[in-house]
């Protein structure tokens, strides 16, 4: 398999305040479809941490580095960020990563 080094992978981690776990899951599920429909989105999946059920991780794959910042400016993301204020125990951790070439 040949890696496309123009792509970017983003791991975004969000941890809910106690008692807000279901609200966090609902909020993240609501942005999944609009995110997947965005130009450049190759993959968007949500995972719950097996070690900490209050933590949900979004695994995102974008066709280029420019696609993720454009995604972050989307109305659905702006609405999500506002909702996070009362849900999250700490700010989300968003880590973009570039694939390493086989060479």
Secondary structure, 3 states (H helix, E strand, C coil): CCCCCCCEEEEEEEEECCCCHHHHHHHHHHHHHHHHCCCCEEEEEEEECCCCCCEEEEEEEECCHHHHHHHHCCHHHHHHHHHHHHHECCCCEEEEEECCCCC
